[in-house]
Amino acid sequence: GGEEHRQYLQRFGLLTRPQIELPESGAPLTPVRWTELATITTSFGHGIAVTPLQVASAVSTIVNGGFKVEPTFLRHNEPRLGERVISAETSATMRGLLRLVVMEGTGRKADVAGYPVMGKTGTAEKPMNGGYSRTKLITSFISAFPANDPRYAMIVMFDEPKATKETYGYATAGWNAAPVTARVISRVAPLLGIKPATKPQESDVLREAKLVSYRTTSGQ
């Protein structure tokens, strides 16, 4: 129901201001009353707005085994982990699904040779004048890498991206945020000390997520 949905989002830290070291942290925009309509619209991203930091923190929680990540700007030897939000099995399944997005879905242009990326595209109508624009977009790609042992999460966003000849007239996230993600990861991964994989890691990630049978039965 609606209350369970609201509490679930709250456990990911998406409904309150992030507790970080800077006073200028942004507060999310959430429904005043969590009605049945609010439950429906927030399920696909309308009627709610959160910060990029909250998105990165939530996705980190999803892929790290299910423990809530507490965002911070200070360096720690160990990650700041909170309560368990989802099970380890659900986290493994999500890692596999997010990897499939990059292998075969809308995020194919985010893939980087030697550094298996997982993530999700996001293409949203831009909020304007109390509603949503039909012509202007906000696009994003939230990623984590390497998929077989996720250590870093990153979000790339574009405000009103333009379609070009090179994108075949498309302005959606798979054509702008995803390829930028790939270019950034290809440059920063070596600087972060991540060694490139010497062999494809897809089978390990999908096997852990129990998605190998899905790809076989679906003809992949």
PATOR-527972 format. One line per 3 residues: number of its first residue (from 1); for each residue z, y, x of N, C-alpha, C, CB. Coordinates in steps of 0.2 Angstrom, whole numbers, plus 5000, padded with zeros to 4 digits. Glycine has a CB too. Layout:
BEGIN
NUM) Z/Y/X/Z/Y/X/Z/Y/X/Z/Y/X; ...;
This chain:
BEGIN
1) 5000/4994/5004/5000/5000/5000/5000/5006/5004/5006/5000/4995; 5000/5012/5001/5000/5018/5004/5005/5020/5009/4999/5024/4999; 5012/5018/5007/5017/5019/5011/5017/5015/5018/5024/5018/5007;
4) 5015/5009/5017/5014/5004/5023/5009/5007/5027/5013/4997/5020; 5004/5009/5025/4998/5012/5029/5001/5018/5033/4992/5014/5024; 5005/5023/5029/5007/5029/5033/5012/5026/5038/5011/5033/5027;
7) 5017/5022/5037/5021/5019/5042/5018/5016/5048/5026/5014/5039; 5012/5013/5046/5008/5010/5052/5005/5015/5057/5003/5005/5049; 5003/5020/5054/5000/5025/5058/5005/5029/5062/4996/5031/5054;
10) 5011/5029/5059/5017/5033/5062/5019/5029/5068/5023/5034/5057; 5019/5022/5067/5021/5018/5073/5017/5019/5079/5021/5010/5071; 5010/5021/5078/5006/5022/5084/5007/5029/5086/4999/5021/5081;
13) 5011/5033/5083/5012/5040/5085/5007/5045/5083/5013/5040/5092; 5004/5043/5077/4998/5048/5075/5000/5053/5070/4993/5043/5072; 5006/5053/5068/5008/5057/5062/5013/5063/5064/5011/5054/5057;
16) 5015/5063/5071/5020/5068/5073/5017/5071/5080/5027/5065/5074; 5020/5076/5081/5018/5080/5087/5020/5076/5094/5021/5087/5088; 5015/5075/5098/5017/5071/5104/5023/5074/5108/5011/5070/5109;
19) 5027/5070/5110/5033/5072/5114/5031/5072/5122/5039/5068/5113; 5028/5077/5124/5026/5078/5131/5029/5084/5134/5018/5079/5131; 5028/5085/5141/5031/5089/5145/5029/5097/5144/5030/5088/5152;
22) 5024/5098/5140/5021/5105/5138/5023/5107/5131/5014/5105/5139; 5025/5113/5130/5027/5115/5124/5021/5116/5119/5031/5122/5124; 5015/5117/5122/5009/5118/5119/5006/5112/5115/5004/5122/5123;
25) 5009/5107/5115/5006/5101/5112/5004/5102/5104/5011/5095/5112; 4999/5100/5102/4996/5101/5096/4999/5096/5091/4989/5100/5096; 5000/5098/5085/5003/5094/5079/4997/5091/5075/5008/5098/5075;
28) 4997/5085/5073/4992/5082/5069/4992/5086/5062/4993/5075/5068; 4986/5086/5059/4985/5088/5052/4985/5082/5048/4979/5093/5051; 4990/5081/5043/4991/5076/5039/4991/5078/5032/4997/5071/5041;
31) 4990/5073/5027/4991/5074/5020/4998/5077/5018/4989/5068/5016; 4998/5082/5014/5005/5084/5012/5008/5079/5008/5004/5091/5007; 5005/5076/5003/5007/5070/5000/5003/5064/5001/5008/5072/4992;
34) 5006/5058/5002/5003/5052/5004/5001/5048/4998/5007/5048/5009; 4996/5051/4994/4994/5048/4988/4989/5042/4989/4991/5053/4983; 4987/5039/4984/4982/5033/4984/4976/5036/4987/4981/5030/4977;
37) 4974/5042/4985/4968/5045/4988/4968/5046/4995/4966/5052/4984; 4974/5049/4997/4975/5050/5004/4975/5044/5008/4982/5053/5006; 4977/5038/5006/4977/5032/5009/4969/5030/5010/4980/5026/5005;
40) 4965/5031/5005/4958/5029/5005/4955/5033/5010/4955/5030/4998; 4955/5040/5010/4952/5044/5014/4954/5044/5022/4952/5052/5012; 4960/5043/5023/4962/5043/5030/4960/5036/5033/4970/5044/5030;
43) 4959/5031/5029/4957/5025/5032/4950/5026/5035/4956/5020/5027; 4946/5031/5034/4940/5032/5037/4939/5038/5040/4934/5031/5032; 4945/5042/5041/4945/5047/5046/4945/5054/5042/4940/5047/5050;
46) 4945/5054/5036/4945/5061/5032/4952/5063/5030/4940/5061/5026; 4953/5069/5030/4960/5071/5027/4965/5071/5033/4961/5067/5021; 4963/5069/5039/4968/5069/5044/4965/5071/5051/4971/5061/5045;
49) 4969/5074/5055/4966/5076/5061/4971/5075/5067/4963/5083/5061; 4970/5072/5072/4975/5070/5077/4972/5073/5084/4977/5063/5078; 4976/5074/5089/4974/5076/5095/4970/5071/5100/4979/5079/5099;
52) 4966/5072/5104/4963/5067/5109/4968/5063/5112/4958/5071/5114; 4974/5067/5114/4979/5063/5118/4982/5058/5113/4985/5068/5120; 4983/5059/5107/4986/5054/5102/4981/5048/5102/4987/5057/5096;
55) 4974/5050/5101/4969/5044/5101/4970/5040/5107/4962/5047/5100; 4970/5043/5113/4970/5039/5119/4977/5035/5120/4970/5044/5125; 4982/5038/5117/4988/5034/5117/4988/5028/5113/4994/5039/5115;
58) 4985/5029/5107/4985/5024/5102/4980/5018/5104/4982/5027/5095; 4975/5020/5107/4970/5015/5109/4973/5011/5115/4963/5018/5112; 4977/5014/5119/4981/5011/5125/4985/5006/5122/4984/5016/5129;
61) 4989/5008/5117/4993/5003/5113/4990/4997/5111/4997/5007/5108; 4984/4998/5108/4980/4993/5105/4978/4988/5111/4974/4995/5102; 4976/4990/5117/4973/4986/5122/4978/4983/5127/4967/4989/5125;
64) 4984/4986/5127/4989/4984/5132/4993/4978/5131/4993/4990/5134; 4992/4975/5125/4996/4969/5123/5000/4971/5117/5001/4967/5128; 5000/4977/5115/5003/4979/5108/5009/4984/5109/5004/4973/5105;
67) 5010/4986/5115/5016/4990/5115/5015/4998/5115/5020/4988/5122; 5018/5001/5112/5017/5009/5111/5017/5012/5118/5022/5012/5106; 5012/5016/5119/5012/5020/5125/5014/5027/5124/5005/5020/5128;
70) 5019/5029/5128/5022/5036/5127/5018/5040/5132/5030/5036/5128; 5014/5045/5130/5010/5049/5134/5015/5054/5138/5006/5054/5130; 5013/5055/5144/5016/5059/5149/5011/5062/5154/5022/5056/5153;
73) 5013/5068/5157/5009/5071/5162/5012/5070/5169/5008/5079/5161; 5018/5066/5169/5021/5065/5175/5019/5058/5178/5028/5065/5175; 5018/5057/5184/5017/5050/5187/5023/5046/5187/5013/5051/5194;
76) 5022/5040/5185/5027/5035/5185/5025/5028/5188/5030/5033/5178; 5029/5025/5191/5027/5018/5194/5025/5013/5189/5033/5016/5199; 5028/5014/5183/5027/5009/5178/5025/5013/5172/5033/5004/5177;
79) 5021/5010/5167/5019/5014/5161/5026/5015/5157/5014/5010/5158; 5026/5020/5153/5031/5021/5148/5029/5018/5142/5032/5029/5147; 5032/5012/5141/5031/5008/5135/5036/5008/5130/5029/5001/5137;
82) 5035/5008/5123/5040/5008/5118/5040/5002/5114/5039/5014/5113; 5041/5002/5108/5041/4996/5104/5035/4993/5103/5044/4998/5097; 5035/4986/5101/5029/4983/5100/5026/4985/5093/5030/4975/5100;
85) 5020/4987/5093/5017/4989/5087/5012/4984/5084/5012/4995/5088; 5008/4980/5088/5004/4974/5086/5006/4968/5090/4997/4976/5086; 5004/4962/5088/5005/4956/5092/5001/4956/5098/5005/4950/5087;
88) 5003/4952/5102/4998/4951/5108/4992/4948/5106/5002/4946/5113; 4992/4943/5101/4986/4940/5099/4981/4945/5096/4987/4935/5094; 4984/4950/5092/4979/4955/5089/4977/4960/5094/4984/4959/5084;
91) 4981/4961/5099/4978/4965/5105/4972/4962/5108/4984/4967/5110; 4973/4955/5110/4968/4952/5113/4961/4952/5109/4970/4944/5114; 4962/4951/5102/4956/4951/5098/4953/4958/5098/4958/4949/5091;
94) 4957/4963/5098/4954/4970/5098/4951/4971/5105/4960/4975/5097; 4953/4969/5110/4950/4970/5117/4943/4966/5116/4954/4967/5122; 4943/4960/5113/4936/4957/5113/4931/4961/5108/4937/4950/5110;
97) 4934/4963/5103/4929/4967/5098/4927/4974/5101/4933/4969/5092; 4931/4977/5105/4930/4983/5108/4925/4982/5114/4936/4987/5111; 4925/4976/5117/4920/4975/5122/4914/4973/5119/4923/4968/5126;
100) 4914/4970/5113/4907/4968/5110/4904/4975/5108/4909/4964/5104; 4908/4980/5106/4905/4986/5104/4900/4989/5110/4910/4992/5103; 4902/4988/5116/4899/4990/5122/4893/4985/5124/4904/4991/5128;
103) 4895/4979/5123/4890/4974/5125/4884/4974/5120/4893/4967/5125; 4885/4974/5114/4880/4973/5109/4880/4978/5103/4881/4966/5106; 4884/4983/5103/4885/4988/5097/4882/4995/5099/4892/4988/5095;
106) 4886/5000/5096/4884/5007/5097/4886/5010/5103/4887/5011/5091; 4890/5006/5107/4892/5009/5113/4889/5006/5119/4899/5008/5114; 4883/5003/5119/4879/5000/5124/4878/5004/5130/4873/4997/5122;
109) 4877/5011/5129/4876/5016/5134/4882/5017/5138/4872/5022/5131; 4888/5015/5136/4894/5016/5140/4895/5011/5145/4900/5016/5135; 4891/5005/5145/4893/5000/5150/4891/5002/5157/4888/4994/5148;
112) 4895/4999/5162/4894/5001/5169/4894/4994/5173/4900/5006/5171; 4889/4993/5177/4889/4987/5181/4895/4987/5185/4882/4987/5185; 4898/4981/5185/4904/4979/5189/4911/4982/5186/4903/4983/5196;
115) 4910/4986/5181/4916/4989/5178/4916/4988/5171/4918/4996/5180; 4918/4982/5168/4917/4981/5161/4921/4986/5157/4919/4974/5159; 4917/4989/5152/4920/4994/5148/4921/4992/5141/4916/5001/5148;
118) 4926/4994/5138/4927/4992/5131/4928/4999/5127/4932/4987/5129; 4926/5000/5121/4927/5006/5118/4924/5006/5111/4925/5012/5122; 4924/5012/5108/4922/5013/5101/4919/5020/5100/4927/5012/5096;
121) 4913/5021/5097/4910/5027/5096/4913/5030/5090/4902/5026/5095; 4912/5037/5089/4915/5040/5083/4910/5046/5082/4922/5043/5084; 4907/5046/5076/4903/5052/5074/4905/5054/5067/4895/5049/5074;
124) 4908/5061/5067/4911/5063/5061/4907/5070/5060/4918/5064/5063; 4907/5071/5053/4905/5078/5051/4910/5083/5052/4903/5077/5043; 4908/5089/5055/4913/5094/5057/4916/5097/5051/4909/5099/5062;
127) 4923/5097/5051/4926/5101/5046/4925/5109/5046/4934/5100/5046; 4923/5111/5040/4921/5118/5040/4922/5121/5033/4913/5120/5042; 4925/5127/5033/4926/5130/5026/4929/5126/5021/4919/5133/5024;
130) 4934/5122/5023/4938/5118/5018/4934/5112/5016/4939/5122/5012; 4929/5110/5019/4925/5104/5018/4922/5101/5024/4920/5105/5013; 4917/5098/5024/4913/5095/5030/4906/5097/5030/4914/5087/5030;
133) 4904/5099/5036/4897/5101/5037/4892/5095/5036/4896/5104/5043; 4886/5096/5033/4881/5090/5033/4877/5090/5039/4878/5091/5026; 4877/5096/5043/4872/5096/5048/4875/5097/5055/4868/5102/5047;
136) 4882/5098/5056/4885/5098/5062/4890/5093/5063/4889/5105/5063; 4890/5090/5069/4894/5084/5071/4900/5085/5076/4890/5078/5073; 4905/5081/5076/4909/5080/5082/4909/5073/5084/4917/5082/5080;
139) 4907/5072/5090/4906/5065/5092/4911/5063/5098/4899/5063/5095; 4912/5057/5098/4917/5055/5103/4916/5047/5105/4924/5056/5101; 4919/5046/5111/4919/5039/5113/4926/5038/5117/4913/5037/5118;
142) 4930/5033/5114/4936/5032/5117/4935/5025/5120/4942/5031/5111; 4937/5025/5127/4936/5019/5131/4942/5017/5135/4930/5020/5136; 4942/5010/5137/4947/5008/5141/4944/5003/5146/4953/5004/5137;
145) 4946/5003/5152/4943/4999/5158/4948/4997/5163/4937/5003/5161; 4946/4992/5167/4941/4987/5165/4944/4982/5160/4940/4982/5172; 4939/4980/5156/4941/4976/5149/4945/4970/5151/4934/4975/5146;
148) 4944/4967/5156/4947/4960/5158/4955/4962/5160/4944/4956/5163; 4956/4968/5162/4963/4970/5164/4964/4977/5163/4964/4967/5171; 4964/4980/5157/4964/4987/5156/4969/4991/5159/4964/4988/5148;
151) 4967/4996/5163/4972/5000/5167/4971/5008/5165/4971/4999/5174; 4965/5010/5162/4964/5017/5161/4961/5017/5154/4960/5020/5167; 4962/5023/5151/4959/5025/5144/4956/5032/5145/4964/5024/5138;
154) 4951/5033/5142/4948/5039/5142/4944/5041/5136/4943/5040/5148; 4944/5047/5134/4941/5049/5128/4936/5055/5130/4945/5052/5122; 4930/5055/5128/4925/5060/5129/4923/5062/5122/4918/5057/5133;
157) 4923/5069/5121/4921/5072/5115/4916/5078/5115/4927/5075/5111; 4911/5078/5110/4906/5083/5110/4907/5087/5103/4899/5081/5111; 4907/5094/5104/4907/5098/5098/4900/5101/5096/4912/5104/5099;
160) 4898/5099/5091/4891/5100/5089/4885/5098/5094/4890/5108/5087; 4885/5092/5096/4880/5090/5100/4873/5091/5097/4881/5083/5103; 4868/5092/5101/4861/5093/5098/4857/5087/5100/4858/5099/5102;
163) 4853/5085/5095/4848/5080/5096/4842/5082/5101/4845/5078/5090; 4840/5078/5105/4835/5080/5110/4829/5075/5110/4838/5080/5117; 4824/5076/5114/4818/5071/5114/4821/5065/5117/4812/5075/5118;
166) 4825/5066/5122/4827/5060/5126/4832/5055/5122/4831/5062/5132; 4835/5058/5116/4839/5054/5112/4835/5052/5106/4846/5058/5110; 4829/5053/5106/4825/5051/5100/4827/5055/5094/4825/5044/5099;
169) 4829/5061/5094/4831/5065/5088/4838/5063/5086/4826/5063/5083; 4842/5059/5089/4849/5057/5087/4854/5061/5090/4850/5050/5088; 4859/5063/5087/4865/5067/5090/4871/5063/5089/4865/5074/5087;
172) 4871/5057/5088/4877/5053/5087/4880/5051/5093/4875/5046/5082; 4886/5048/5093/4890/5047/5099/4887/5042/5104/4897/5044/5097; 4884/5037/5101/4881/5032/5106/4875/5035/5110/4878/5027/5102;
175) 4873/5041/5108/4868/5044/5112/4870/5050/5117/4862/5047/5108; 4876/5052/5116/4879/5057/5120/4886/5056/5123/4880/5064/5116; 4891/5054/5119/4898/5053/5122/4898/5046/5126/4903/5053/5116;
178) 4894/5041/5124/4894/5035/5127/4891/5035/5134/4890/5030/5123; 4885/5038/5135/4882/5038/5142/4886/5043/5146/4875/5041/5141; 4889/5048/5144/4894/5052/5148/4900/5048/5151/4896/5058/5144;
181) 4902/5044/5146/4908/5039/5148/4906/5035/5154/4910/5035/5142; 4900/5032/5153/4897/5028/5159/4897/5031/5165/4891/5025/5157; 4894/5037/5165/4893/5041/5171/4900/5043/5174/4889/5047/5170;
184) 4905/5045/5170/4912/5046/5173/4915/5040/5176/4916/5049/5167; 4915/5035/5172/4918/5029/5175/4915/5026/5181/4918/5023/5169; 4908/5027/5182/4905/5024/5188/4907/5028/5194/4897/5025/5187;
187) 4909/5035/5193/4911/5039/5198/4919/5038/5200/4909/5046/5197; 4923/5038/5195/4930/5038/5196/4933/5031/5197/4933/5041/5190; 4930/5026/5195/4933/5019/5195/4934/5017/5203/4928/5014/5192;
190) 4929/5019/5207/4930/5017/5214/4936/5022/5217/4924/5018/5218; 4936/5028/5215/4941/5032/5218/4948/5030/5215/4940/5040/5215; 4948/5027/5210/4955/5024/5207/4957/5017/5211/4955/5023/5200;
193) 4952/5015/5215/4954/5009/5218/4952/5003/5214/4961/5009/5220; 4948/5003/5209/4946/4997/5205/4940/4994/5209/4945/4999/5198; 4941/4988/5211/4936/4984/5214/4931/4982/5208/4939/4978/5218;
196) 4924/4982/5210/4919/4980/5205/4920/4973/5204/4912/4982/5207; 4919/4970/5198/4918/4963/5197/4912/4960/5200/4918/4962/5189; 4914/4954/5204/4908/4951/5207/4904/4946/5203/4911/4947/5213;
199) 4907/4945/5197/4903/4941/5192/4905/4944/5185/4905/4933/5192; 4901/4943/5180/4902/4945/5173/4909/4943/5170/4897/4943/5168; 4912/4948/5167/4919/4946/5165/4919/4945/5157/4924/4952/5166;
202) 4913/4945/5154/4913/4945/5147/4916/4939/5144/4906/4946/5144; 4914/4933/5147/4917/4927/5144/4924/4926/5144/4914/4921/5148; 4927/4929/5149/4935/4929/5149/4938/4933/5144/4937/4931/5156;
205) 4935/4939/5143/4938/4944/5138/4937/4941/5131/4934/4951/5139; 4931/4938/5130/4929/4935/5123/4933/4929/5122/4922/4934/5122; 4934/4925/5127/4937/4919/5126/4945/4920/5124/4937/4914/5133;
208) 4948/4925/5128/4955/4927/5126/4955/4929/5119/4957/4932/5131; 4950/4933/5117/4950/4935/5110/4948/4930/5105/4946/4941/5110; 4946/4924/5107/4944/4919/5103/4938/4921/5099/4949/4917/5098;
211) 4933/4925/5103/4927/4927/5100/4921/4923/5102/4926/4934/5101; 4922/4919/5107/4916/4915/5109/4913/4911/5104/4918/4910/5115; 4917/4908/5100/4914/4904/5094/4910/4908/5089/4919/4900/5090;
214) 4912/4915/5088/4909/4919/5084/4902/4921/5087/4913/4926/5083; 4901/4922/5093/4895/4924/5096/4890/4918/5096/4896/4926/5103; 4893/4912/5097/4889/4906/5096/4886/4904/5089/4893/4900/5099;
217) 4891/4905/5084/4889/4903/5078/4884/4909/5075/4895/4903/5073; 4885/4915/5077/4880/4920/5075/4874/4921/5079/4884/4927/5076; 4873/4916/5083/4866/4916/5086/4866/4920/5093/4861/4918/5082;
220) 4871/4923/5095/4871/4927/5101/4871/4923/5107/4877/4932/5101;
